[in-house]
Amino acid sequence: MSRATATARPVHPRDAASLVVLRGRGDKAEVLMGLRGAGHKFIPNRYVFPGGRLDPADRAQPALREPDPAMVERLLPLWPAAKTRALAAAALRETFEETGLAFGRVDERGMQADLSALGYLARAITPSDSPIRFHARFFLADAERAEGRLAGSGELQDLRFVAIAEALTWPIVDVTEFVLRDLQRRLAGQVPPGLPFFGYRNGRPSIRYE
């Protein structure tokens, strides 16, 4: 091992937000997913939820409605309320850009997001030895609250709603599987013992509840 390799520090994970758009309940529940193409540097050729990194503009994005106060308060031990709002805005902005579905009001100025449409699911941080790292937060929204039709920007291919059980058989990464299985349990009436966190310890996946 070279000295440069030995002293290299892990890449700092960038804040990101994803949205799990849920349609239906029970065994018929479906989620919206799309395929990241082969040209992507980060998890190519895998199905994912719409989402992306937090932009500075998300922090001041005007909103049609503010986030659910109960959700914001529950996340306060992890980060400030302003960050929860910015992450929620990022999740809805990215979803609109990538899928054409708007949670809020769209006019000539763009989308005024309805941040109250979101619930919180989980968070995950990619491995420390990865050259591209994200600290992703996963939010949940009911598809019935969305406006528009599926017509994304091309960043995600094969956009469609898929049954959760089927999605688990698709080419997905471990974090996506973790979120899908957590959602399955919630829909079955199981309440998690805390806020789910998926990370890595000594190179191995690690799950804890905060």
SEMIGU-80189 format. One record per residue (C-alpha): residue in one letter; x negated, y negated, z. Coordinates in pm, whole numbers, padded with zeros to 5 digits, always signed. Example, Ala and Ser with C-alpha at 12.3 -4.5 7.8 and 13.67 -1.06 7.14 Angstrom:
<sites>
A-01230+00450+00780 S-01367+00106+00714 
</sites>
This chain:
<sites>
M+00000+00000+00000 S-00137-00340-00095 R-00172-00618+00157 A+00087-00822-00035 T+00335-00535-00010 A+00260-00476+00356 T+00320-00839+00449 A+00621-00900+00221 R+00927-01016+00406 P+01279-00901+00321 V+01479-01127+00090 H+01725-01338+00288 P+02081-01226+00208 R+02301-01486+00039 D+02655-01549+00161 A+02920-01393-00061 A+03292-01314-00057 S+03504-01051-00229 L+03880-01005-00250 V+04067-00677-00228 V+04394-00740-00412 L+04646-00483-00288 R+04955-00377-00482 G+05209-00148-00318 R+05193+00044+00007 G+05145+00398+00131 D+05043+00666-00117 K+05127+00433-00405 A+04893+00156-00293 E+04662+00025-00563 V+04368-00213-00563 L+04228-00436-00836 M+03882-00337-00960 G+03657-00408-01256 L+03338-00266-01402 R+03011-00455-01382 G+02835-00410-01715 A+02493-00263-01780 G+02340-00610-01818 H+02400-00710-01456 K+02095-00715-01230 F+02304-00639-00921 I+02485-00300-00912 P+02532-00253-01287 N+02767+00015-01423 R+02972+00026-01105 Y+03332-00065-01028 V+03372-00345-00775 F+03625-00587-00631 P+03628-00940-00772 G+03396-01172-00584 G+03064-01349-00580 R+02832-01571-00386 L+02933-01875-00187 D+02883-02205-00372 P+02821-02535-00188 A+03138-02676-00349 D+03348-02409-00176 R+03293-02584+00155 A+03485-02894+00043 Q+03732-02732-00192 P+04084-02881-00149 A+04342-02621-00053 L+04716-02586-00095 R+04731-02418+00246 E+04467-02356+00510 P+04356-02012+00637 D+04557-01823+00896 P+04446-01968+01234 A+04452-01622+01393 M+04206-01492+01135 V+03978-01792+01181 E+03981-01755+01559 R+03905-01385+01542 L+03595-01453+01334 L+03464-01736+01555 P+03222-01510+01746 L+03053-01429+01413 W+03043-01770+01238 P+03206-02116+01255 A+03558-02186+01133 A+03422-02399+00848 K+03233-02100+00710 T+03544-01879+00720 R+03730-02142+00520 A+03448-02172+00266 L+03422-01794+00226 A+03798-01765+00176 A+03781-02038-00089 A+03494-01857-00261 A+03686-01528-00267 L+03987-01691-00434 R+03778-01899-00675 E+03579-01597-00789 T+03895-01390-00825 F+04056-01656-01042 E+03746-01687-01259 E+03690-01314-01298 T+04047-01187-01327 G+04278-01477-01418 L+04489-01418-01105 A+04548-01731-00897 F+04642-01735-00532 G+04760-02093-00518 R+04861-02362-00767 V+04690-02417-01101 D+04701-02745-01290 E+04475-02947-01518 R+04234-03004-01229 G+04192-02632-01163 M+04322-02418-00878 Q+04432-02538-00538 A+04385-02222-00337 D+04639-02085-00092 L+04392-01979+00175 S+04677-01859+00397 A+04723-01563+00158 L+04409-01396+00290 G+04347-01150+00569 Y+04003-01029+00675 L+03883-00670+00625 A+03510-00627+00680 R+03158-00743+00607 A+02843-00580+00473 I+02477-00666+00419 T+02271-00501+00148 P+01947-00316+00241 S+01646-00518+00354 D+01425-00367+00081 S+01659-00478-00199 P+01526-00759-00425 I+01880-00903-00443 R+02066-00923-00113 F+02411-01042-00013 H+02597-01086+00312 A+02942-01007+00174 R+03274-01064+00347 F+03577-00873+00221 F+03918-01034+00236 L+04259-00882+00159 A+04555-01030-00032 D+04891-00901-00150 A+04919-00895-00529 E+05275-01029-00501 R+05134-01367-00399 A+04925-01398-00716 E+05019-01594-01028 G+04897-01533-01382 R+04793-01223-01573 L+04476-01018-01590 A+04249-01202-01830 G+03905-01243-01682 S+03594-01424-01792 G+03427-01106-01916 E+03204-01070-01610 L+03414-00770-01506 Q+03520-00517-01769 D+03809-00271-01761 L+04005-00480-01507 R+04299-00285-01369 F+04489-00175-01062 V+04399+00174-00950 A+04524+00403-00673 I+04282+00401-00380 A+04233+00779-00390 E+04142+00760-00759 A+03910+00463-00707 L+03711+00673-00460 T+03624+00912-00745 W+03496+00634-00972 P+03132+00519-00996 I+03116+00289-00691 V+02851+00195-00436 D+02859+00296-00070 V+02984-00043+00047 T+03284-00025-00186 E+03361+00325-00062 F+03340+00200+00297 V+03594-00078+00229 L+03831+00154+00040 R+03830+00414+00316 D+03881+00147+00581 L+04181+00017+00386 Q+04318+00371+00353 R+04310+00412+00728 R+04481+00079+00786 L+04758+00164+00543 A+04805+00492+00730 G+04864+00294+01048 Q+04520+00333+01206 V+04385+00023+01377 P+04006-00021+01371 P+03840-00065+01713 G+03692-00396+01599 L+03577-00583+01292 P+03402-00333+01061 F+03041-00400+00964 F+02844-00194+00711 G+02469-00233+00714 Y+02150-00031+00706 R+01922+00090+00983 N+01587+00244+00895 G+01703+00270+00538 R+02019+00460+00625 P+02379+00333+00608 S+02510+00223+00947 I+02867+00134+01047 R+02964-00050+01362 Y+03263-00245+01493 E+03217-00597+01623 
</sites>
